[in-house]
Amino acid sequence: MAAIRREAHQKLVPWIYNLGLWIFTICLDIFFREIYPRGAWKIPKHGPLIIVAAPHANQFVDSLVLMRILNAHANRRVSFLIAEKSMREPYIGTMAGFMGALPVTRAMDNIKPAQGTIYLPEPENDPTLIEGVGTDFKDPSFMVGGSLVLPNGERQSPETQSIAEILGPERLRLKTPFRAPEVIRRLTTMTNQNKKRLVSGASFRVAPHIDQSKVFDAVFDDLSSAGCIGIFPEGGSHDRSDLLPLKAGVAIIALEQLTRNPGSGLSIIPCGLNYFHAHKFRSRAVIEFGDPIEVHPDQTEAYKAGGTDKRSAVGSLLETIYEGLAAVTQLSPDHDTLILVQATRRLYNPIGKKLPLSLVVELNRRLLKVYVKYQADPRIMKLKRAVIDYNRRLRTLGIKDHQIEWGYVHKKPRWLILGTLLYRVLTLLFLGAGTLPGLVLFWPVFVITKTISVKKQRRALAGSVVKLQGHDVVGTWKILVAMGLAPSLYTYYTTIVTTWLYYNRCGGYYSSYVPWWINARVYIPDNVPLWFFSVCFFALMISVTFAALRIGETGMDILKSLPPLLVALNPQPYDSLIKLRAHRQALSSQVTDVINTLGPEVFPDFDADSIAADTFRANAYQSRLKSIPSSEKSTRNRRRGSLTG
């Protein structure tokens, strides 16, 4: 379990929190094109509250987005649990401390490679027994409650199991056995040595056991004063399409709070962070809040009893939290499946109009459920092949699905296409001229931001076993670097221009030799105070930046719209475009027929005449106590024993 260093925890400073949130809100408005909160009315405005958010796909940005929404819709401040190593980052740690963050030391941040190899001597009869070759389990790095960590394939999270007993330097026992097939294969692989069949063993890593009592004390202090705590139960940021195994800490906190203060009225709200290209500038997000999760009294009593009852209480509540998060997120087995479902969603549109962003998320979620349930069905397999082939043909032409309309010969004749192309090219040139001043002045910000974010991405990817491409850290570092660099650049330009104005006013030697249009006195009257000019020029720099970003965004949208026009004017690709549009119509009918057939079997409220039913009925997730034996893994494969790592 992770632990918090109490002395490092600073109390939230309201005015710093409000000021920081105001600054971060401006940054979020610049970085994101749209942040749509869905179901924010479900957030209680009073009483102790735990916000459980996932997937943790945008590192520090996730916290900023939630802080903004909670403040705007519930007038609440929130303290997030943050990795202690992040508190050591310059600027981040100081600001996070004043904004009430609770620094948590995670076991995952202290994982070290271990000496020797390990194997399962009796995988069938005694799967919790581990033996080592060249190991020293008596070393202080091994301890009861610590963990053994083994890789679980290239695209899978590593499997971690806790140490129950150390039997000797080359022998120990786990609390629960390893379950992943790839891990078991590594631990039981045989090799031939001197004509003997021996287990080769697997290299591994070890994580220490960290005391959990202090983190609870800090959290309970906030909850006891009717505060709001934010937790990312996956334990760390990642860029996967599914949730990482949830940590048990959030369930333990909720049960402990209700044990200490039964009448506190604790609320647990699941929150889904649904990003569309989270790492890209001017992307979109839907932040969806689910129905509150209610802890059953039987779970609280079982938690008090301890032992296996306590384990069952924690496990069953964690399962309900997972279900709550699954209802507000787009969970996909892998990234390819998510891309497939998004393509299918674009083809399935019974009412034939553009969908609001919130319904895009809802429809993606429902299509994913249908796909996962019927992925072996011949109809789904045939449809999958057809959609993949359609996407391939789109890429061949270099266009997007929504641009296929230019293959409609009756409504898009050649003269109209040519006129549209010329108009957009002229508009793009005009917008380019408007963007140029900002680009010339602030190119250092763009270049340095890109360079540092890529460097941080590579560093995060190298130090993680769960990240796929490290996209989860890119957006954060783009915002943080720009926040520090842009004001510095504004100040630099303001200082230079103000100094030049002062030099001209004093009749400096070069003032009479430069062209008249370079002399600052031509533009600024002598009766304007220098301090006032400096303030106005600094504001002008900010305005130029905003204008360049807005104009540039419009220009990029126009630039992306040009390829289908060029294709439509070329005779050979144009014929392919016409055929592809006809193919899309047939494929869309096929998609609609399959979904309308299978949809009612998955969703009782399915209506073929509407995109998605209203999912915001006044409900709650009622958690129930279940018996969860220690020798069995949760059906969701969630690891236990850590709050955030």
C-alpha positions as CSV (number, residue, x, y, z in Angstrom):
1,M,0.0,0.0,0.0
2,A,1.2,3.4,-0.8
3,A,2.0,5.8,2.0
4,I,2.0,9.5,2.4
5,R,4.7,11.6,4.0
6,R,2.7,13.7,6.4
7,E,5.3,16.4,6.7
8,A,5.2,17.0,3.0
9,H,1.4,17.6,2.9
10,Q,0.5,21.3,2.8
11,K,-3.0,22.5,3.6
12,L,-4.9,23.8,0.7
13,V,-4.6,27.6,0.4
14,P,-7.9,28.9,-1.0
15,W,-6.7,32.0,-2.8
16,I,-3.8,30.2,-4.4
17,Y,-6.1,27.4,-5.4
18,N,-8.5,29.9,-7.0
19,L,-5.7,31.9,-8.7
20,G,-4.1,28.7,-10.0
21,L,-7.4,27.3,-11.3
22,W,-8.1,30.6,-13.1
23,I,-4.7,30.4,-14.9
24,F,-5.1,26.7,-15.7
25,T,-8.6,27.3,-17.0
26,I,-7.2,29.7,-19.6
27,C,-4.6,27.1,-20.6
28,L,-7.2,24.4,-20.9
29,D,-9.4,26.7,-23.1
30,I,-6.3,27.2,-25.4
31,F,-5.2,23.6,-25.5
32,F,-8.7,22.0,-25.9
33,R,-11.2,22.8,-28.6
34,E,-14.0,21.5,-26.4
35,I,-14.4,20.0,-22.9
36,Y,-18.0,18.8,-22.5
37,P,-19.1,17.8,-18.9
38,R,-21.9,15.3,-18.9
39,G,-23.9,14.5,-15.8
40,A,-22.1,17.1,-13.7
41,W,-25.4,17.7,-11.8
42,K,-24.8,14.4,-10.0
43,I,-21.9,15.9,-8.1
44,P,-23.0,16.6,-4.5
45,K,-22.4,20.2,-3.4
46,H,-22.0,19.3,0.2
47,G,-20.6,16.5,2.4
48,P,-17.6,14.2,2.1
49,L,-17.0,13.2,-1.5
50,I,-14.7,10.8,-3.4
51,I,-14.3,11.3,-7.1
52,V,-13.0,8.1,-8.8
53,A,-11.7,9.0,-12.2
54,A,-10.5,6.8,-15.1
55,P,-8.9,6.2,-17.5
56,H,-5.9,8.2,-16.3
57,A,-5.0,9.2,-19.9
58,N,-3.6,12.7,-19.5
59,Q,-1.3,12.8,-16.5
60,F,-1.6,16.2,-14.6
61,V,-4.2,17.5,-17.1
62,D,-6.8,15.1,-15.8
63,S,-6.7,16.7,-12.4
64,L,-6.9,20.2,-13.9
65,V,-9.9,19.3,-16.0
66,L,-11.7,17.9,-13.0
67,M,-10.8,20.8,-10.7
68,R,-12.3,23.2,-13.3
69,I,-15.6,21.2,-13.7
70,L,-16.1,20.6,-9.9
71,N,-15.5,24.3,-9.3
72,A,-17.9,25.4,-12.1
73,H,-20.7,23.0,-11.5
74,A,-20.6,22.2,-7.8
75,N,-18.5,25.1,-6.4
76,R,-16.1,22.6,-4.7
77,R,-12.4,22.4,-4.3
78,V,-10.8,19.0,-4.6
79,S,-7.6,17.5,-3.3
80,F,-6.0,14.9,-5.5
81,L,-3.7,12.1,-4.6
82,I,-0.5,12.6,-6.5
83,A,2.6,10.5,-6.8
84,E,5.3,11.7,-4.4
85,K,7.9,11.6,-7.2
86,S,5.8,14.2,-9.0
87,M,6.1,16.5,-6.0
88,R,9.8,16.6,-6.5
89,E,9.4,18.1,-10.0
90,P,10.2,21.8,-10.0
91,Y,7.2,24.1,-10.1
92,I,4.8,21.2,-10.2
93,G,5.4,20.1,-6.6
94,T,5.2,23.6,-5.1
95,M,2.0,24.5,-6.9
96,A,0.4,21.1,-6.2
97,G,1.2,21.4,-2.5
98,F,-0.5,24.8,-2.2
99,M,-3.5,23.4,-4.1
100,G,-4.1,20.7,-1.6
101,A,-2.5,17.7,-3.3
102,L,-1.7,14.7,-1.1
103,P,1.7,13.3,-2.1
104,V,1.7,9.5,-2.2
105,T,4.8,7.3,-2.2
106,R,4.0,4.4,-4.6
107,A,5.5,1.0,-4.5
108,M,5.8,1.0,-8.3
109,D,8.2,4.0,-8.1
110,N,10.5,1.9,-6.0
111,I,10.6,-1.3,-8.1
112,K,14.1,-2.7,-8.5
113,P,15.6,-5.5,-10.6
114,A,16.3,-8.5,-8.4
115,Q,19.3,-10.8,-8.4
116,G,18.9,-14.3,-9.9
117,T,15.8,-16.0,-11.3
118,I,12.7,-17.6,-9.9
119,Y,10.5,-20.5,-10.8
120,L,7.5,-22.6,-9.7
121,P,8.7,-26.0,-8.3
122,E,5.2,-27.3,-8.0
123,P,2.9,-25.3,-10.2
124,E,0.0,-27.7,-9.9
125,N,0.2,-28.8,-6.2
126,D,1.6,-25.7,-4.6
127,P,1.4,-22.6,-6.9
128,T,2.2,-20.1,-4.2
129,L,5.6,-21.6,-3.5
130,I,8.5,-19.8,-5.2
131,E,12.1,-21.0,-5.4
132,G,15.1,-19.1,-6.7
133,V,18.4,-19.7,-8.4
134,G,21.1,-17.3,-7.3
135,T,18.6,-15.3,-5.2
136,D,18.9,-14.0,-1.6
137,F,15.4,-13.5,-0.3
138,K,16.9,-12.7,3.1
139,D,18.1,-9.4,1.6
140,P,16.3,-6.3,3.1
141,S,14.8,-5.5,-0.3
142,F,12.6,-8.6,0.2
143,M,10.0,-8.3,3.0
144,V,6.6,-9.7,3.9
145,G,4.0,-7.5,2.2
146,G,6.4,-6.6,-0.6
147,S,5.8,-7.8,-4.1
148,L,7.3,-9.8,-6.9
149,V,6.8,-8.3,-10.4
150,L,7.0,-10.3,-13.6
151,P,6.5,-9.1,-17.2
152,N,3.2,-10.3,-18.8
153,G,3.8,-9.9,-22.5
154,E,4.7,-6.9,-24.6
155,R,1.2,-5.2,-24.6
156,Q,0.1,-6.3,-21.1
157,S,0.5,-4.9,-17.6
158,P,3.1,-6.8,-15.5
159,E,1.7,-9.2,-12.9
160,T,2.4,-8.4,-9.2
161,Q,1.9,-10.7,-6.3
162,S,2.5,-10.1,-2.6
163,I,5.0,-12.0,-0.5
164,A,3.3,-13.9,2.4
165,E,6.3,-15.6,4.0
166,I,10.1,-15.7,3.4
167,L,11.3,-19.3,4.0
168,G,14.9,-18.9,3.1
169,P,17.4,-17.2,0.7
170,E,16.0,-19.2,-2.2
171,R,12.5,-20.0,-1.1
172,L,9.4,-17.9,-0.3
173,R,5.6,-18.1,-0.4
174,L,3.2,-15.8,-2.1
175,K,-0.2,-14.7,-0.7
176,T,-1.9,-15.6,-4.0
177,P,-0.4,-17.5,-7.0
178,F,0.5,-15.9,-10.4
179,R,-2.4,-16.3,-12.8
180,A,-1.4,-14.8,-16.2
181,P,-0.6,-17.6,-18.7
182,E,2.5,-15.8,-20.0
183,V,3.9,-15.4,-16.4
184,I,3.3,-19.1,-15.6
185,R,5.0,-20.0,-18.9
186,R,8.0,-18.0,-17.9
187,L,8.1,-19.6,-14.4
188,T,7.8,-23.2,-15.7
189,T,9.9,-23.2,-18.9
190,M,12.2,-26.2,-19.1
191,T,15.8,-26.3,-20.6
192,N,18.2,-29.1,-21.3
193,Q,21.4,-28.9,-19.2
194,N,23.9,-31.8,-19.1
195,K,21.2,-34.1,-20.5
196,K,18.9,-33.1,-17.7
197,R,15.5,-31.3,-17.9
198,L,15.7,-28.3,-15.6
199,V,13.5,-25.2,-15.1
200,S,15.3,-22.2,-16.5
201,G,13.5,-19.7,-14.3
202,A,12.6,-16.1,-15.0
203,S,14.2,-12.8,-14.2
204,F,12.0,-10.6,-12.0
205,R,11.8,-7.4,-10.0
206,V,10.9,-6.6,-6.4
207,A,8.8,-3.9,-4.9
208,P,8.9,-3.0,-1.1
209,H,6.0,-2.9,1.2
210,I,5.1,0.6,2.2
211,D,3.1,1.5,5.3
212,Q,-0.4,2.7,4.5
213,S,-1.6,4.2,7.7
214,K,-0.4,7.8,7.1
215,V,-2.0,8.2,3.8
216,F,-5.3,7.2,5.4
217,D,-4.8,9.8,8.2
218,A,-4.3,12.6,5.7
219,V,-7.3,11.5,3.5
220,F,-9.6,11.1,6.5
221,D,-8.7,14.6,7.8
222,D,-10.1,16.0,4.6
223,L,-13.2,13.7,4.4
224,S,-14.0,14.4,8.1
225,S,-14.2,18.1,7.3
226,A,-16.6,17.4,4.4
227,G,-13.9,17.7,1.9
228,C,-13.5,16.3,-1.6
229,I,-10.9,13.8,-2.6
230,G,-9.9,12.9,-6.1
231,I,-8.4,9.4,-6.8
232,F,-7.2,7.8,-10.1
233,P,-7.6,4.2,-9.0
234,E,-5.5,2.7,-11.8
235,G,-2.4,4.0,-10.0
236,G,-0.8,5.9,-12.8
237,S,-1.3,7.5,-16.2
238,H,-1.3,5.4,-19.3
239,D,-2.4,5.5,-23.0
240,R,-4.2,2.2,-23.2
241,S,-7.7,1.7,-24.5
242,D,-8.8,-0.3,-21.5
243,L,-8.6,0.3,-17.7
244,L,-5.6,-0.9,-15.8
245,P,-6.3,-3.1,-12.8
246,L,-7.8,-1.0,-10.1
247,K,-6.0,-0.6,-6.8
248,A,-7.9,-1.5,-3.6
249,G,-7.0,1.8,-1.9
250,V,-10.2,3.7,-3.0
251,A,-12.4,0.9,-1.6
252,I,-10.4,0.7,1.7
253,I,-10.7,4.5,2.1
254,A,-14.5,4.5,1.6
255,L,-15.1,1.6,3.9
256,E,-12.7,3.0,6.6
257,Q,-14.5,6.4,6.4
258,L,-17.9,4.8,6.9
259,T,-16.5,2.7,9.7
260,R,-15.2,5.7,11.5
261,N,-18.1,8.0,10.7
262,P,-21.2,5.9,9.8
263,G,-23.4,8.9,9.4
264,S,-21.0,11.1,7.4
265,G,-23.0,10.7,4.2
266,L,-20.0,9.8,2.1
267,S,-20.6,9.9,-1.7
268,I,-18.6,8.0,-4.3
269,I,-18.9,9.4,-7.8
270,P,-17.4,7.5,-10.8
271,C,-16.0,9.8,-13.5
272,G,-15.1,8.8,-17.1
273,L,-12.3,10.8,-18.8
274,N,-13.1,10.3,-22.5
275,Y,-10.6,12.1,-24.7
276,F,-10.4,12.3,-28.5
277,H,-6.6,12.4,-29.2
278,A,-5.7,13.6,-25.7
279,H,-2.1,14.5,-26.5
280,K,-3.0,16.7,-29.5
281,F,-3.5,20.5,-29.5
282,R,-7.1,21.6,-29.9
283,S,-8.5,18.1,-29.2
284,R,-11.8,17.4,-27.5
285,A,-13.0,15.7,-24.3
286,V,-16.2,14.4,-22.7
287,I,-16.0,14.2,-18.9
288,E,-18.9,12.0,-17.8
289,F,-20.0,11.6,-14.2
290,G,-21.9,8.4,-13.4
291,D,-24.5,7.5,-10.8
292,P,-23.3,7.5,-7.2
293,I,-22.0,4.3,-5.7
294,E,-23.7,3.3,-2.4
295,V,-21.9,1.1,0.1
296,H,-24.1,-1.6,1.5
297,P,-24.2,-1.8,5.4
298,D,-23.2,-5.5,5.1
299,Q,-20.0,-4.5,3.5
300,T,-19.2,-2.1,6.3
301,E,-19.8,-4.8,8.9
302,A,-17.7,-7.3,7.0
303,Y,-14.9,-4.7,6.8
304,K,-15.0,-4.3,10.6
305,A,-14.8,-8.0,11.1
306,G,-11.5,-8.2,9.3
307,G,-9.8,-11.3,7.8
308,T,-11.5,-12.9,4.8
309,D,-14.7,-10.8,5.5
310,K,-12.7,-7.6,5.1
311,R,-11.2,-8.9,1.9
312,S,-14.6,-9.7,0.5
313,A,-15.9,-6.3,1.5
314,V,-13.0,-4.5,-0.2
315,G,-13.2,-6.8,-3.3
316,S,-16.9,-6.5,-3.8
317,L,-16.9,-2.7,-3.5
318,L,-14.0,-2.4,-5.9
319,E,-16.0,-4.5,-8.3
320,T,-18.9,-2.1,-8.1
321,I,-16.5,0.8,-8.6
322,Y,-15.2,-0.9,-11.8
323,E,-18.8,-1.3,-13.0
324,G,-19.5,2.4,-12.3
325,L,-16.4,3.4,-14.3
326,A,-17.2,1.0,-17.1
327,A,-20.6,2.8,-17.5
328,V,-18.9,6.2,-18.1
329,T,-15.9,5.2,-20.2
330,Q,-15.2,3.6,-23.6
331,L,-13.5,0.3,-22.6
332,S,-11.9,-1.5,-25.6
333,P,-9.8,-4.7,-25.5
334,D,-7.2,-2.9,-27.7
335,H,-6.6,0.3,-29.7
336,D,-7.4,-1.5,-33.0
337,T,-10.8,-2.5,-31.7
338,L,-11.5,1.1,-30.7
339,I,-10.6,2.4,-34.1
340,L,-12.9,-0.2,-35.7
341,V,-15.8,0.7,-33.4
342,Q,-15.3,4.4,-34.1
343,A,-15.4,3.7,-37.9
344,T,-18.6,1.6,-37.4
345,R,-20.2,4.4,-35.4
346,R,-19.6,6.9,-38.3
347,L,-21.3,4.4,-40.6
348,Y,-24.3,4.0,-38.3
349,N,-26.4,7.1,-38.2
350,P,-30.1,6.4,-38.5
351,I,-31.1,10.1,-38.3
352,G,-28.5,11.2,-40.8
353,K,-27.0,14.2,-39.0
354,K,-23.9,15.1,-37.1
355,L,-23.9,13.8,-33.5
356,P,-23.2,15.9,-30.4
357,L,-19.9,15.0,-28.7
358,S,-21.7,13.4,-25.7
359,L,-23.7,11.1,-27.9
360,V,-20.5,10.1,-29.8
361,V,-19.1,8.7,-26.5
362,E,-22.4,7.0,-25.6
363,L,-22.7,5.4,-29.0
364,N,-19.0,4.2,-29.0
365,R,-19.6,2.7,-25.6
366,R,-22.7,0.8,-26.7
367,L,-21.1,-0.4,-29.9
368,L,-18.1,-1.7,-27.9
369,K,-20.4,-3.7,-25.7
370,V,-22.1,-5.3,-28.8
371,Y,-18.8,-6.0,-30.4
372,V,-17.2,-7.6,-27.3
373,K,-20.3,-9.8,-26.7
374,Y,-20.7,-11.0,-30.3
375,Q,-17.1,-10.7,-31.7
376,A,-17.1,-14.4,-32.6
377,D,-20.5,-14.1,-34.4
378,P,-20.1,-14.6,-38.2
379,R,-22.1,-11.4,-38.9
380,I,-19.8,-9.3,-36.7
381,M,-16.7,-11.0,-38.3
382,K,-17.9,-10.3,-41.8
383,L,-18.8,-6.7,-40.8
384,K,-15.4,-6.2,-39.3
385,R,-13.6,-7.2,-42.5
386,A,-15.8,-4.9,-44.5
387,V,-15.2,-1.9,-42.3
388,I,-11.4,-2.5,-42.2
389,D,-11.5,-2.7,-46.1
390,Y,-13.4,0.5,-46.2
391,N,-10.9,2.3,-44.0
392,R,-8.1,1.0,-46.2
393,R,-9.7,2.4,-49.3
394,L,-10.2,5.8,-47.6
395,R,-6.5,5.9,-46.7
396,T,-5.6,5.0,-50.3
397,L,-7.4,8.1,-51.5
398,G,-6.1,10.2,-48.6
399,I,-9.5,11.3,-47.4
400,K,-11.7,11.0,-44.3
401,D,-15.1,9.4,-44.0
402,H,-17.0,12.7,-43.7
403,Q,-15.3,13.9,-46.9
404,I,-16.8,11.1,-49.0
405,E,-19.7,13.5,-49.9
406,W,-17.5,15.0,-52.7
407,G,-18.2,11.8,-54.6
408,Y,-21.9,12.7,-54.9
409,V,-22.0,13.7,-58.6
410,H,-25.5,15.1,-58.6
411,K,-24.9,17.6,-55.8
412,K,-21.2,18.2,-56.3
413,P,-20.5,18.9,-60.0
414,R,-17.0,19.7,-61.2
415,W,-17.5,23.5,-61.5
416,L,-18.7,23.6,-57.9
417,I,-15.7,21.6,-56.7
418,L,-13.3,23.9,-58.6
419,G,-14.9,27.0,-57.2
420,T,-14.8,25.6,-53.7
421,L,-11.2,24.7,-54.0
422,L,-10.2,28.2,-55.3
423,Y,-12.2,29.9,-52.5
424,R,-10.6,27.8,-49.8
425,V,-7.1,28.3,-51.2
426,L,-7.6,32.0,-51.2
427,T,-9.0,31.9,-47.7
428,L,-6.1,29.8,-46.5
429,L,-3.6,32.4,-47.9
430,F,-5.5,35.2,-46.2
431,L,-5.5,33.3,-42.9
432,G,-1.9,32.4,-43.3
433,A,-1.0,36.1,-43.5
434,G,-2.9,36.6,-40.3
435,T,-1.1,33.8,-38.6
436,L,2.3,34.8,-39.7
437,P,3.0,37.5,-37.0
438,G,2.2,35.1,-34.2
439,L,4.3,32.3,-35.9
440,V,7.3,34.6,-36.3
441,L,7.2,35.9,-32.8
442,F,6.4,32.7,-30.9
443,W,8.0,29.9,-32.9
444,P,10.5,29.3,-29.9
445,V,7.5,28.3,-27.8
446,F,6.2,25.9,-30.4
447,V,9.6,24.3,-31.0
448,I,10.7,24.0,-27.4
449,T,7.3,22.8,-26.3
450,K,7.4,20.0,-28.9
451,T,11.0,19.1,-28.1
452,I,10.5,18.8,-24.3
453,S,7.2,17.0,-24.6
454,V,8.7,14.4,-26.9
455,K,11.7,14.0,-24.5
456,K,9.3,13.5,-21.6
457,Q,7.3,11.0,-23.7
458,R,10.4,8.9,-24.4
459,R,11.5,9.1,-20.8
460,A,8.1,8.0,-19.5
461,L,7.9,5.2,-22.0
462,A,11.3,3.9,-21.0
463,G,10.4,3.9,-17.4
464,S,7.0,2.2,-17.7
465,V,5.7,-1.3,-18.5
466,V,2.1,-0.2,-19.1
467,K,2.4,2.6,-21.5
468,L,2.1,1.9,-25.2
469,Q,3.4,5.1,-26.8
470,G,3.6,7.5,-23.8
471,H,1.0,9.8,-25.2
472,D,-0.4,10.3,-21.7
473,V,2.4,12.7,-20.7
474,V,2.6,14.8,-23.9
475,G,-0.4,17.0,-23.3
476,T,0.7,17.8,-19.7
477,W,4.2,18.9,-20.7
478,K,3.0,20.9,-23.7
479,I,0.8,22.9,-21.3
480,L,3.4,23.2,-18.5
481,V,6.2,24.2,-20.8
482,A,4.1,26.8,-22.6
483,M,2.9,28.2,-19.3
484,G,6.4,28.9,-18.2
485,L,8.0,29.8,-21.6
486,A,5.3,32.0,-23.1
487,P,5.3,34.7,-20.3
488,S,9.1,34.7,-20.4
489,L,9.1,35.3,-24.1
490,Y,6.5,38.1,-23.7
491,T,8.7,39.7,-21.1
492,Y,11.7,39.4,-23.3
493,Y,10.0,41.1,-26.2
494,T,8.5,43.8,-24.0
495,T,11.8,44.6,-22.4
496,I,13.6,44.9,-25.8
497,V,10.9,47.2,-27.3
498,T,10.5,49.3,-24.1
499,T,14.3,49.8,-24.0
500,W,14.3,50.8,-27.6
501,L,11.6,53.3,-27.0
502,Y,13.5,54.8,-24.1
503,Y,16.7,54.9,-26.2
504,N,14.8,56.8,-29.0
505,R,13.3,59.3,-26.6
506,C,16.8,60.0,-25.1
507,G,18.1,60.8,-28.6
508,G,20.4,57.8,-28.8
509,Y,23.2,57.8,-31.4
510,Y,21.5,55.2,-33.7
511,S,18.1,56.7,-33.5
512,S,18.9,59.2,-36.4
513,Y,20.5,56.5,-38.6
514,V,17.8,53.9,-38.7
515,P,14.8,54.1,-41.2
516,W,12.0,56.3,-39.9
517,W,9.6,53.4,-39.5
518,I,11.9,51.7,-37.0
519,N,12.0,54.6,-34.7
520,A,9.5,53.8,-31.9
521,R,8.6,57.5,-31.3
522,V,6.8,57.5,-34.7
523,Y,4.2,55.2,-33.1
524,I,4.3,56.1,-29.4
525,P,3.8,59.7,-28.3
526,D,6.3,61.0,-25.8
527,N,3.6,61.7,-23.2
528,V,2.8,58.0,-22.8
529,P,4.6,56.7,-19.7
530,L,7.0,53.8,-20.2
531,W,5.3,51.6,-17.6
532,F,2.0,52.1,-19.3
533,F,3.5,51.2,-22.7
534,S,5.1,48.1,-21.2
535,V,1.8,46.9,-19.8
536,C,0.0,47.5,-23.1
537,F,2.7,45.9,-25.2
538,F,2.7,42.8,-23.0
539,A,-1.1,42.6,-23.4
540,L,-0.6,43.0,-27.2
541,M,1.8,40.0,-27.3
542,I,-0.9,37.9,-25.5
543,S,-3.5,39.1,-28.0
544,V,-1.3,38.3,-31.0
545,T,-0.8,34.8,-29.6
546,F,-4.5,34.2,-29.2
547,A,-5.3,35.6,-32.6
548,A,-2.6,33.4,-34.2
549,L,-3.9,30.3,-32.5
550,R,-7.5,30.9,-33.5
551,I,-6.7,31.9,-37.0
552,G,-4.3,29.0,-37.3
553,E,-6.9,26.5,-36.1
554,T,-9.4,27.7,-38.8
555,G,-6.6,27.5,-41.4
556,M,-5.7,23.9,-40.4
557,D,-9.4,22.9,-40.7
558,I,-9.5,24.4,-44.2
559,L,-6.1,22.7,-45.1
560,K,-7.5,19.3,-44.1
561,S,-10.5,19.9,-46.3
562,L,-8.5,20.3,-49.5
563,P,-7.4,16.6,-50.3
564,P,-11.0,15.4,-51.3
565,L,-11.4,18.4,-53.6
566,L,-8.1,17.6,-55.3
567,V,-9.2,14.0,-55.6
568,A,-12.5,15.0,-57.0
569,L,-10.9,17.1,-59.8
570,N,-8.6,14.2,-60.9
571,P,-10.6,12.0,-63.3
572,Q,-9.1,8.6,-62.2
573,P,-9.3,9.1,-58.4
574,Y,-12.7,10.8,-58.9
575,D,-14.1,7.6,-60.4
576,S,-12.8,5.7,-57.3
577,L,-14.4,8.3,-55.1
578,I,-17.8,7.8,-56.7
579,K,-17.5,4.1,-56.4
580,L,-16.4,4.4,-52.7
581,R,-19.4,6.6,-51.9
582,A,-21.7,4.0,-53.4
583,H,-19.8,1.3,-51.4
584,R,-20.2,3.4,-48.2
585,Q,-24.0,3.6,-48.7
586,A,-24.2,-0.2,-49.0
587,L,-21.9,-0.7,-46.0
588,S,-23.9,1.7,-43.9
589,S,-27.0,-0.3,-44.6
590,Q,-25.2,-3.5,-43.6
591,V,-23.9,-1.9,-40.4
592,T,-27.4,-0.6,-39.5
593,D,-29.0,-4.0,-40.1
594,V,-26.5,-5.8,-37.9
595,I,-26.7,-3.3,-35.1
596,N,-30.5,-3.1,-35.2
597,T,-30.6,-6.9,-35.0
598,L,-28.1,-7.4,-32.1
599,G,-28.7,-4.2,-30.3
600,P,-32.0,-5.2,-28.5
601,E,-30.3,-8.3,-27.2
602,V,-27.7,-6.2,-25.4
603,F,-29.7,-3.1,-24.5
604,P,-33.4,-3.5,-23.4
605,D,-33.9,0.2,-24.1
606,F,-32.6,0.0,-27.7
607,D,-34.5,2.1,-30.2
608,A,-33.6,1.8,-33.9
609,D,-35.1,5.2,-34.5
610,S,-32.8,7.0,-32.1
611,I,-29.0,7.0,-31.6
612,A,-29.0,6.3,-27.8
613,A,-31.4,6.3,-25.0
614,D,-31.2,8.8,-22.1
615,T,-28.7,7.3,-19.7
616,F,-29.2,9.9,-17.0
617,R,-32.0,8.5,-14.9
618,A,-31.8,9.2,-11.2
619,N,-30.2,6.0,-10.1
620,A,-27.4,4.7,-7.9
621,Y,-25.0,1.7,-8.0
622,Q,-25.9,-0.4,-5.0
623,S,-22.8,-2.4,-4.0
624,R,-23.4,-5.8,-2.5
625,L,-21.2,-7.9,-0.3
626,K,-19.6,-10.9,-2.1
627,S,-17.4,-13.7,-0.9
628,I,-14.0,-13.3,-2.6
629,P,-11.6,-16.1,-1.5
630,S,-7.9,-15.1,-1.2
631,S,-6.9,-17.8,-3.6
632,E,-9.0,-16.4,-6.4
633,K,-8.5,-13.4,-8.5
634,S,-11.2,-11.0,-9.2
635,T,-13.0,-11.5,-12.5
636,R,-11.8,-8.1,-13.5
637,N,-8.1,-9.1,-12.8
638,R,-7.7,-6.2,-10.4
639,R,-4.6,-6.1,-8.3
640,R,-4.9,-5.3,-4.6
641,G,-2.6,-3.8,-2.1
642,S,-1.9,-0.3,-3.4
643,L,-3.6,3.0,-3.2
644,T,-2.2,4.6,-6.4
645,G,0.6,2.4,-7.4
